[in-house]
């Protein structure tokens, strides 16, 4: 999988552009490795304009096997170890996949395409999630998976990388082409297209993911619940304060509005998971644009000017740690992962 190439020599200064989940993990691992790191973010510390702000934060490499290439699971499993190492408080309560009996075909298909799960009957579901007692006959439980709340974990990552010696500059609209010293790592997502027509960003597009945040004290969940349906899949992710994120659509559009159709489908699916969601308060509608290449796979592109980490699609929180580790391995010793990095690598100076 890995091959050695000539690595950069004498570089200890790392400039990372973009303080979302991808850039934050890059900054943390490089700072922990002893590099002089500066993380630039054109937004403010609230990060409300970042794609990460609208993410679900699921760390579910085995569930993702259902619709993703094996490389996503491989990198995702490695990322779980890095989450545990760097943020030991990360909850790993597993994931639960359910469906109604009429959709058993979809349920069995999901079971065939995924691994590392246990089948639960109705009593097993009730023991894990008492709020779902009597709601479903069977479920798939993925015990090794976890989840984070993006809006709270990003500040934690920023604090940790600062403790490790990195500097964060918010409201720093930094042009990577104007940085003349050190190594530049571009983690700007769709904003990277502003640099012009570069091979590293060829085909990069935005895929809209809509979400809703609701609040109710009448349902308690300890882990993300995926609800399978012939038309759409819903995931319900518990958050603090009796809140739940309902997500998420995947629409080939770079519009950032939430459509009536999507809202109705997400809310209807939540009601099908538990009727108490019908009485929940709606706190927020929102949508983020996931950066994706035509194959929906991540890419680390390396040329004479910069290292570009992009195309994380809907796997940002799952893949960011492993991608940061691969970038660090390239800078330190010239290691190349052929599934993620371009085969023709030029000297980075």
Order of alpha helices (4+ residues) and beta strands (2+ residues): beta-beta-alpha-beta-beta-alpha-beta-alpha-beta-alpha-beta-beta-alpha-beta-beta-beta-beta-beta-beta-alpha-beta-beta-beta-alpha-beta
